[in-house]
C-alpha cells in the first residue's frame, strides 16, 4: 500500500478497522485519512467494503477492531444521529427520506426549528428555501417530496445534509440520479463546502467525476485499503488496475463495457414486442418502439423525456393508451400481474423502494416473483426453492455469505444481481431494465453487461434504459430516443454514434448539439 505524503493533522483518521459478518470479513485492518477542507474519493468494487466502512464511521455498525479519531478526539458512534450531532452528515445513494412529508420537512428532518416548544413551520420553510436556493434550486417546499422526480429527491437529500452545518459530509453515489446540469450544480456546492473548510468523502463509480472534483483518493479491495494518495498521481487506467487487482495490459485489451454484442441482423428473431403510439398524459405523448427476439433495444433520452414512464406503462404499472402487441397478438396489460403472466419482467431503477425487501434474505428476495409456482396449498416447496436459489447464485456470481444472509448487507452490485435473478428464474420472454448498472462498480457492471449479452444470445428480448452513452452504444442493437414523451428517432446498429444520440435527444435528428450543462461525465440524463 502506498504511504500517504506528509499531511496536516487529519479531520478524520480511521486506522486498523476490522468488521466481520457471520465470520466473513467485510473489513480487514482498513485505513481512511481525510484532511480538513479536502474532497476525498473513496473507491472500490462493490463488496470491497466502502459502504461497510462508512457505516462503521457513522454508527450503523459497531467495529470489531480499530480506532476512529474525528477532529482530534477518539470517537465511537453508536448511531447515525450521534455522528450527525458530532458534525458528520451522510448522503446515501438510495434516497433515504420520507416521501409523504413536504420538501421543507425533509430538508429539516431531525433538526426542525422550534418556537414555544412547537415546530416553527414558517421558520422551517424559510430555512429550507435558503439551503435549496444556495444550491440553485427553486422548489415549492410545501409540496410532498413524492411529487418530485428521483433526481430532485436526491438534491433534497443533499440539501438536508448541508442544512446540518456539518464538518464532514459523506456523499455515497450522490450523482447516480442526477443529470449533467444537476451534477455541475452539486460540484459547485462541493466547492463551496471546501472553501468553508468542510471535508467531503465522495464515493462514485464514475471516474471522470472523481478527477473533476477530488483531491486525494483511497482505494479499497476485498475489505482492505490498497492505495492512498493524491488522485493526480493516478491515471484512470492505473486507478482501475489498482481497484480490480488486474494488470494494466489486460485492461487495455478490453472494451469500455462488458457487452459482447453480436450483429442484430444475423441473430435477432421475430418481432416480440411492438408498441404504437403509447400515451399517458402528461408524461407520454406518443411512444412507438419494437423489440425482437434476441435483441437488446436501448431507450435513451434526457431527464424528463419519459423513459421510465414508458417502461412502467409497458409493464402495466402505469397503463396508458395505444397499441401493444406481443408475439403478434394484441394485448392490454392493466397491471404488472397481467404482464408477468404473459412473460414480461421488469427491474426498476430504484433498488431500495421498488426492488429489494431489505430485511428479507437473499433467498426470499430472489424467489419472490416465483413463489406462486413454488407454493402448493399455501406451503412453499423448500427443496425446489433452494435449488433455484443455489442455481442463480452460481450463475450470476452473487457474492454473499449464504442464501439466508439479509440482502441489505450485500453491496449494490450484488443486490442488483439478486433482482435480475428474481426475474430470470421466471423464464421471461422480455426483460425490461431501467438503469441496470446505476451506482455499481466497474467489475460488477461488466458482469451484468456480459449477462445481458448472454441472455440476448439465448433469444431473450431486452429493453434497456441507460443514462450512459457507452452502455447504449456498445450494448444495444438499436436505440429508440425519446424527447418530451415522444419517440423521435430509432437508430439502427450501423447508425449508432455519440453524435447521433446527442443530436436525436436534443433535436430529434442526427445533428450533434451542445446540450445545456453538457459535460464529459459519461451520463446524459
VMD Tcl script that draws the C-alpha trace (Angstrom):
set ca {
  {0.00 0.00 0.00}
  {1.34 3.42 -0.95}
  {2.08 5.55 2.07}
  {0.46 9.00 2.16}
  {2.70 12.01 1.93}
  {3.07 14.41 4.85}
  {-0.30 15.99 5.59}
  {-1.69 18.41 8.18}
  {-3.45 16.73 11.12}
  {-6.45 14.91 9.67}
  {-10.05 15.76 10.43}
  {-10.85 12.04 10.23}
  {-8.49 9.12 10.79}
  {-9.79 5.55 10.75}
  {-6.98 3.11 11.42}
  {-6.76 -0.72 11.60}
  {-10.56 -1.01 11.35}
  {-12.00 -4.54 11.02}
  {-15.56 -5.82 10.76}
  {-16.97 -9.31 10.09}
  {-20.47 -10.64 9.41}
  {-21.21 -14.27 10.23}
  {-17.49 -14.99 10.21}
  {-16.95 -13.33 6.81}
  {-14.60 -10.34 6.93}
  {-16.02 -7.20 5.31}
  {-13.17 -5.00 6.59}
  {-9.62 -6.10 7.41}
  {-7.18 -3.65 9.01}
  {-8.62 -0.79 6.91}
  {-7.40 2.81 6.95}
  {-9.02 6.08 5.83}
  {-7.49 9.51 6.37}
  {-9.27 12.75 5.39}
  {-7.92 16.25 5.90}
  {-9.95 19.38 6.72}
  {-11.41 21.03 3.62}
  {-10.39 18.04 1.49}
  {-12.56 16.34 -1.12}
  {-11.56 12.71 -0.73}
  {-12.53 9.96 -3.17}
  {-13.35 6.52 -1.75}
  {-13.49 3.89 -4.46}
  {-13.53 0.13 -4.89}
  {-15.59 -2.65 -6.42}
  {-18.98 -3.48 -4.96}
  {-18.17 -5.69 -2.00}
  {-14.79 -4.01 -1.44}
  {-16.01 -2.65 1.90}
  {-16.72 1.03 1.15}
  {-20.28 1.08 2.46}
  {-19.34 -1.02 5.49}
  {-16.51 1.37 6.34}
  {-18.84 4.38 6.12}
  {-21.49 2.63 8.21}
  {-18.86 1.88 10.87}
  {-17.90 5.56 10.81}
  {-21.48 6.79 11.21}
  {-22.53 4.29 13.89}
  {-24.74 1.99 11.81}
  {-22.32 -0.89 12.54}
  {-20.04 -1.45 15.53}
  {-16.45 -2.14 14.53}
  {-14.74 -5.31 15.75}
  {-11.33 -3.67 15.99}
  {-9.52 -0.44 15.19}
  {-9.59 3.23 16.12}
  {-11.55 6.24 14.84}
  {-10.44 9.80 15.50}
  {-12.58 12.78 14.47}
  {-11.45 16.36 14.99}
  {-8.56 15.10 17.13}
  {-10.68 13.03 19.51}
  {-11.30 9.29 19.77}
  {-14.93 8.58 18.85}
  {-17.17 5.52 18.93}
  {-20.52 6.48 17.45}
  {-23.31 4.05 18.26}
  {-25.96 5.58 15.99}
  {-26.19 7.88 12.95}
  {-27.85 10.69 14.97}
  {-24.87 10.67 17.35}
  {-22.47 11.00 14.39}
  {-24.69 13.73 12.98}
  {-24.56 15.72 16.22}
  {-20.76 15.46 16.15}
  {-20.69 17.09 12.70}
  {-20.86 14.19 10.19}
  {-23.65 14.32 7.60}
  {-24.31 11.44 5.21}
  {-26.00 11.42 1.80}
  {-26.85 7.89 0.69}
  {-27.11 6.64 -2.89}
  {-30.65 5.40 -2.26}
  {-32.75 8.40 -1.23}
  {-33.37 7.94 2.49}
  {-36.12 10.46 3.15}
  {-39.85 10.48 3.98}
  {-41.60 10.85 0.66}
  {-45.05 11.68 2.05}
  {-43.69 14.64 4.00}
  {-43.04 18.03 2.44}
  {-39.74 19.15 0.95}
  {-39.21 21.51 3.91}
  {-39.90 18.76 6.45}
  {-37.37 16.53 4.73}
  {-34.66 19.21 4.49}
  {-35.02 19.94 8.23}
  {-35.77 16.35 9.29}
  {-34.46 15.71 12.80}
  {-33.43 19.33 13.46}
  {-36.64 21.28 12.97}
  {-36.64 24.85 14.39}
  {-38.94 25.28 17.36}
  {-40.85 28.14 18.89}
  {-42.55 27.92 22.29}
  {-41.93 24.16 22.21}
  {-43.66 23.64 18.87}
  {-42.23 23.22 15.39}
  {-41.84 26.61 13.72}
  {-43.23 25.75 10.28}
  {-42.62 29.17 8.73}
  {-39.05 29.15 10.04}
  {-38.57 25.60 8.76}
  {-39.82 26.53 5.29}
  {-37.69 29.67 5.23}
  {-34.52 27.75 6.16}
  {-35.30 25.05 3.57}
  {-35.67 27.70 0.84}
  {-32.34 29.25 1.88}
  {-30.47 25.94 1.66}
  {-32.07 24.93 -1.64}
  {-31.51 28.45 -3.01}
  {-27.81 28.14 -2.21}
  {-27.81 25.07 -4.47}
  {-29.53 26.98 -7.27}
  {-32.88 25.22 -6.74}
  {-36.27 26.89 -6.51}
  {-38.87 24.42 -5.25}
  {-42.25 24.72 -3.58}
  {-41.06 23.45 -0.21}
  {-44.66 22.90 0.95}
  {-45.29 20.16 -1.61}
  {-44.83 16.46 -0.68}
  {-41.45 15.08 -1.71}
  {-43.16 12.19 -3.52}
  {-44.45 14.61 -6.17}
  {-40.91 15.27 -7.40}
  {-38.62 13.13 -9.56}
  {-35.96 10.86 -8.08}
  {-33.30 13.35 -9.19}
  {-34.97 16.19 -7.27}
  {-35.36 13.93 -4.25}
  {-31.61 13.28 -4.38}
  {-30.94 17.03 -4.40}
  {-33.26 17.42 -1.37}
  {-31.25 14.71 0.41}
  {-28.11 16.72 -0.32}
  {-29.80 19.89 0.94}
  {-30.68 18.13 4.19}
  {-27.02 17.28 4.79}
  {-26.00 20.88 4.05}
  {-28.60 22.23 6.47}
  {-26.77 20.44 9.31}
  {-23.69 22.71 9.03}
  {-21.53 19.59 9.19}
  {-17.71 19.48 9.35}
  {-17.61 16.30 7.22}
  {-20.12 15.41 4.51}
  {-20.18 11.81 3.25}
  {-21.62 11.51 -0.28}
  {-22.33 7.92 -1.35}
  {-23.02 7.94 -5.12}
  {-24.73 11.37 -4.93}
  {-24.88 11.81 -8.71}
  {-26.43 8.46 -9.63}
  {-29.86 10.04 -10.26}
  {-28.71 13.48 -11.48}
  {-28.45 14.88 -14.98}
  {-25.44 16.87 -16.20}
  {-26.72 20.26 -15.06}
  {-27.52 18.91 -11.60}
  {-24.08 17.27 -11.40}
  {-22.45 20.62 -12.16}
  {-24.66 22.24 -9.52}
  {-23.60 19.62 -6.98}
  {-19.93 20.18 -7.83}
  {-20.47 23.89 -7.20}
  {-21.89 23.05 -3.77}
  {-18.90 20.81 -3.02}
  {-16.51 23.63 -3.92}
  {-18.46 25.98 -1.63}
  {-18.13 23.48 1.21}
  {-14.42 23.11 0.54}
  {-13.96 26.89 0.64}
  {-15.61 26.88 4.09}
  {-13.21 24.20 5.33}
  {-15.76 21.38 5.24}
  {-14.35 18.00 4.21}
  {-16.16 15.70 1.78}
  {-15.88 11.95 1.29}
  {-17.02 11.34 -2.28}
  {-17.99 7.83 -3.38}
  {-18.62 7.37 -7.10}
  {-18.10 4.78 -9.80}
  {-17.92 7.49 -12.47}
  {-14.20 8.09 -12.78}
  {-14.50 11.41 -14.62}
  {-16.39 12.81 -11.63}
  {-13.58 11.82 -9.27}
  {-10.96 13.60 -11.37}
  {-13.20 16.66 -11.71}
  {-13.73 17.29 -8.01}
  {-11.47 15.19 -5.74}
  {-8.03 15.96 -4.24}
  {-6.98 12.62 -2.76}
  {-8.17 9.04 -3.03}
  {-8.43 5.85 -1.01}
  {-8.84 2.61 -2.98}
  {-10.28 -0.49 -1.32}
  {-10.22 -4.10 -2.45}
  {-11.52 -7.15 -0.55}
  {-12.06 -5.14 2.62}
  {-8.54 -3.68 2.68}
  {-7.04 -0.30 1.85}
  {-4.76 -0.90 -1.13}
  {-3.88 2.68 -2.08}
  {-3.90 6.16 -0.51}
  {-2.55 9.28 -2.12}
  {-3.14 12.26 -4.43}
  {-5.58 11.44 -7.22}
  {-3.50 13.42 -9.69}
  {-0.74 10.79 -9.42}
  {-3.03 8.03 -10.78}
  {-4.06 7.70 -14.41}
  {-7.55 6.31 -14.98}
  {-6.14 3.07 -16.29}
  {-3.84 2.72 -13.28}
  {-6.74 3.51 -10.94}
  {-8.92 0.75 -12.43}
  {-5.94 -1.61 -12.34}
  {-5.40 -0.97 -8.61}
  {-9.10 -1.27 -7.86}
  {-9.57 -4.58 -9.69}
  {-6.14 -6.02 -8.90}
  {-5.51 -6.70 -12.59}
  {-2.66 -5.79 -14.90}
  {-3.00 -2.63 -16.99}
  {-2.09 -4.59 -20.13}
  {-5.08 -6.87 -19.61}
  {-7.42 -3.93 -19.15}
  {-6.14 -2.21 -22.31}
  {-7.20 -5.22 -24.36}
  {-10.84 -4.91 -23.21}
  {-13.55 -2.53 -24.36}
  {-15.20 0.13 -22.21}
  {-18.03 -2.20 -21.16}
  {-18.66 -5.88 -20.57}
  {-21.05 -6.25 -23.50}
  {-20.40 -8.87 -26.16}
  {-22.77 -7.59 -28.82}
  {-23.35 -9.59 -31.99}
  {-24.83 -8.46 -35.30}
  {-28.55 -7.97 -34.68}
  {-29.43 -8.55 -38.34}
  {-27.92 -12.01 -38.14}
  {-29.16 -13.10 -34.72}
  {-32.42 -11.32 -33.85}
  {-35.59 -13.30 -34.46}
  {-39.24 -12.46 -34.95}
  {-40.85 -9.30 -33.53}
  {-41.52 -9.91 -29.84}
  {-42.91 -6.61 -28.55}
  {-44.43 -3.88 -30.74}
  {-45.65 -0.58 -29.28}
  {-47.54 2.00 -31.34}
  {-48.46 5.50 -30.13}
  {-48.30 4.74 -26.40}
  {-49.80 7.66 -24.46}
  {-50.27 8.56 -20.81}
  {-50.56 12.37 -20.47}
  {-48.76 14.43 -19.40}
  {-45.64 12.22 -19.45}
  {-46.17 10.12 -22.60}
  {-47.34 11.80 -25.79}
  {-46.81 9.08 -28.39}
  {-44.11 6.43 -28.00}
  {-43.52 3.76 -30.64}
  {-40.85 1.06 -30.44}
  {-40.25 -2.62 -31.04}
  {-38.08 -5.40 -29.62}
  {-37.26 -8.63 -31.45}
  {-36.24 -11.97 -30.01}
  {-32.55 -12.00 -29.12}
  {-32.27 -8.21 -29.40}
  {-31.18 -5.52 -26.93}
  {-33.04 -2.29 -27.65}
  {-31.93 0.82 -25.81}
  {-34.24 3.59 -24.62}
  {-32.43 6.94 -24.49}
  {-33.41 10.48 -23.60}
  {-32.73 13.37 -21.30}
  {-34.18 13.63 -17.80}
  {-37.95 14.04 -18.12}
  {-38.12 12.55 -21.61}
  {-40.41 9.73 -20.45}
  {-38.04 6.75 -20.39}
  {-39.05 5.29 -17.01}
  {-42.70 6.20 -17.62}
  {-42.59 4.23 -20.89}
  {-41.18 1.16 -19.12}
  {-43.79 1.34 -16.36}
  {-46.61 1.81 -18.86}
  {-45.50 -1.22 -20.88}
  {-45.30 -3.32 -17.71}
  {-48.81 -2.31 -16.64}
  {-47.67 -0.38 -13.55}
  {-48.96 2.89 -15.07}
  {-51.00 1.71 -18.08}
  {-51.74 4.09 -20.92}
  {-53.48 4.05 -24.28}
  {-52.05 2.81 -27.56}
  {-51.48 -0.42 -29.41}
  {-49.37 -3.13 -27.76}
  {-48.64 -6.45 -29.48}
  {-46.74 -9.41 -28.03}
  {-45.73 -12.14 -30.48}
  {-48.08 -10.55 -32.99}
  {-51.11 -10.67 -30.68}
  {-52.81 -7.54 -29.34}
  {-52.57 -7.32 -25.54}
  {-53.75 -4.90 -22.87}
  {-51.93 -5.11 -19.55}
  {-53.77 -3.28 -16.78}
  {-51.44 -4.42 -14.02}
  {-47.94 -5.89 -13.58}
  {-49.60 -9.25 -12.82}
  {-51.02 -9.28 -16.36}
  {-47.61 -8.52 -17.87}
  {-45.80 -11.11 -15.73}
  {-48.38 -13.75 -16.71}
  {-47.57 -13.08 -20.39}
  {-43.80 -13.38 -19.91}
  {-42.57 -9.86 -19.07}
  {-40.08 -8.98 -16.33}
  {-39.11 -5.52 -15.05}
  {-36.14 -4.31 -12.96}
  {-36.75 -0.70 -11.90}
  {-34.12 1.98 -11.32}
  {-34.76 2.43 -7.58}
  {-33.49 -0.74 -5.91}
  {-34.41 0.36 -2.41}
  {-38.06 1.35 -2.93}
  {-39.09 -0.71 -5.98}
  {-36.80 -3.72 -5.71}
  {-35.31 -5.28 -2.63}
  {-37.05 -6.00 0.66}
  {-34.12 -5.07 2.94}
  {-34.93 -7.25 5.95}
  {-35.60 -10.35 3.86}
  {-32.89 -12.83 2.98}
  {-31.25 -13.31 -0.40}
  {-33.34 -16.48 -0.80}
  {-36.64 -14.73 -0.06}
  {-35.86 -11.77 -2.31}
  {-34.66 -13.93 -5.19}
  {-37.73 -16.19 -5.32}
  {-40.37 -13.53 -4.62}
  {-41.79 -13.50 -8.18}
  {-41.60 -17.30 -8.40}
  {-43.50 -18.01 -5.16}
  {-46.85 -18.78 -6.87}
  {-45.09 -21.60 -8.76}
  {-43.26 -22.85 -5.67}
  {-46.33 -22.94 -3.45}
  {-48.98 -25.64 -3.19}
  {-51.87 -25.41 -0.73}
  {-50.10 -22.50 0.93}
  {-46.88 -24.44 1.56}
  {-43.60 -23.46 -0.14}
  {-41.59 -26.30 -1.70}
  {-38.36 -25.57 0.20}
  {-36.26 -28.09 -1.71}
  {-37.19 -26.60 -5.07}
  {-36.69 -23.09 -3.68}
  {-33.18 -23.99 -2.52}
  {-32.39 -25.50 -5.93}
  {-33.48 -22.34 -7.74}
  {-31.60 -20.05 -5.36}
  {-28.37 -22.07 -5.49}
  {-28.55 -22.20 -9.30}
  {-28.89 -18.45 -9.74}
  {-26.38 -17.51 -7.04}
  {-23.84 -19.55 -9.00}
  {-24.97 -18.41 -12.44}
  {-24.89 -14.69 -11.59}
  {-21.90 -14.96 -9.23}
  {-23.78 -13.35 -6.33}
  {-21.25 -12.70 -3.59}
  {-22.93 -13.40 -0.27}
  {-22.29 -15.33 2.94}
  {-25.18 -17.63 2.02}
  {-28.79 -17.59 0.80}
  {-30.09 -16.68 4.27}
  {-27.97 -13.52 4.57}
  {-30.16 -10.36 4.71}
  {-30.00 -8.67 1.32}
  {-29.41 -5.26 2.94}
  {-25.93 -6.47 3.90}
  {-24.97 -7.05 0.24}
  {-23.27 -4.48 -1.97}
  {-25.32 -2.59 -4.54}
  {-23.99 -4.70 -7.40}
  {-24.88 -7.96 -5.68}
  {-28.34 -6.65 -4.76}
  {-28.84 -5.86 -8.45}
  {-27.81 -9.41 -9.38}
  {-30.39 -10.81 -6.96}
  {-33.10 -8.63 -8.55}
  {-32.09 -9.86 -12.00}
  {-32.19 -13.44 -10.75}
  {-35.67 -12.82 -9.31}
  {-36.99 -12.28 -12.82}
  {-34.76 -14.67 -14.73}
  {-35.97 -17.61 -12.66}
  {-39.48 -16.95 -14.05}
  {-38.16 -17.66 -17.59}
  {-39.44 -14.41 -19.17}
  {-39.64 -13.64 -22.88}
  {-38.95 -9.92 -22.46}
  {-36.79 -8.27 -19.81}
  {-37.18 -4.52 -19.16}
  {-34.17 -2.98 -17.40}
  {-34.25 0.58 -16.05}
  {-30.67 1.71 -15.31}
  {-29.43 -1.84 -14.59}
  {-25.89 -0.71 -13.70}
  {-26.67 2.53 -11.83}
  {-24.41 3.02 -8.83}
  {-22.35 -0.16 -9.15}
  {-18.63 -0.55 -9.73}
  {-16.89 -1.34 -12.99}
  {-16.34 -5.00 -12.12}
  {-19.98 -5.77 -11.21}
  {-21.13 -3.57 -14.10}
  {-19.12 -5.64 -16.59}
  {-20.59 -8.85 -15.15}
  {-24.17 -7.58 -15.54}
  {-23.49 -6.23 -19.03}
  {-22.00 -9.56 -20.06}
  {-25.05 -11.36 -18.65}
  {-27.38 -9.12 -20.70}
  {-25.46 -10.07 -23.84}
  {-25.69 -13.77 -22.96}
  {-29.44 -13.53 -22.34}
  {-30.00 -11.88 -25.72}
  {-27.84 -14.51 -27.41}
  {-30.14 -17.14 -25.88}
  {-33.16 -15.46 -27.52}
  {-34.42 -13.19 -24.73}
  {-35.67 -9.76 -25.80}
  {-34.26 -6.89 -23.72}
  {-35.48 -3.28 -23.46}
  {-32.78 -1.32 -21.59}
  {-32.89 2.23 -20.27}
  {-29.49 3.76 -19.60}
  {-28.07 7.22 -18.97}
  {-24.58 6.15 -20.02}
  {-23.72 6.59 -23.68}
  {-21.13 3.80 -23.71}
  {-23.71 1.36 -22.40}
  {-26.14 2.24 -25.19}
  {-23.51 2.34 -27.94}
  {-21.75 -0.90 -27.04}
  {-24.66 -2.89 -25.63}
  {-27.60 -2.24 -27.93}
  {-28.56 -3.45 -31.37}
  {-30.90 -0.48 -31.79}
  {-31.71 2.60 -29.71}
  {-35.03 4.46 -29.61}
  {-34.67 8.07 -28.50}
  {-37.38 9.87 -26.52}
  {-37.88 13.60 -26.15}
  {-40.76 15.25 -24.24}
  {-42.66 11.99 -24.02}
  {-42.38 11.10 -27.71}
  {-40.20 8.70 -29.64}
  {-38.31 10.91 -32.10}
  {-35.87 8.52 -33.72}
  {-34.71 4.90 -33.75}
  {-31.06 4.37 -34.57}
  {-30.01 1.05 -36.09}
  {-26.70 -0.57 -35.22}
  {-24.90 0.96 -38.22}
  {-26.16 4.46 -37.32}
  {-25.23 4.42 -33.64}
  {-22.73 7.05 -32.56}
  {-22.38 9.50 -29.70}
  {-23.10 12.42 -32.06}
  {-26.23 10.78 -33.46}
  {-27.61 10.01 -29.98}
  {-26.95 13.50 -28.64}
  {-28.41 15.08 -31.75}
  {-31.58 12.99 -31.54}
  {-32.00 13.77 -27.84}
  {-31.60 17.49 -28.48}
  {-33.37 17.90 -31.81}
  {-34.81 14.57 -32.94}
  {-32.16 14.38 -35.66}
  {-28.57 13.21 -36.05}
  {-27.23 16.75 -35.80}
  {-24.92 16.92 -32.81}
  {-25.61 19.81 -30.48}
  {-24.04 21.17 -27.36}
  {-26.58 20.44 -24.66}
  {-27.10 22.83 -21.72}
  {-24.74 21.78 -18.99}
  {-23.07 19.24 -21.31}
  {-20.08 17.62 -19.63}
  {-17.88 14.59 -20.11}
  {-19.06 12.55 -17.14}
  {-20.38 9.66 -19.22}
  {-24.03 10.39 -18.38}
  {-26.58 12.40 -20.27}
  {-29.63 12.04 -18.07}
}
mol new
graphics top color blue
foreach p $ca { graphics top sphere $p radius 0.5 }
foreach p [lrange $ca 0 end-1] q [lrange $ca 1 end] { graphics top cylinder $p $q radius 0.2 }
display resetview
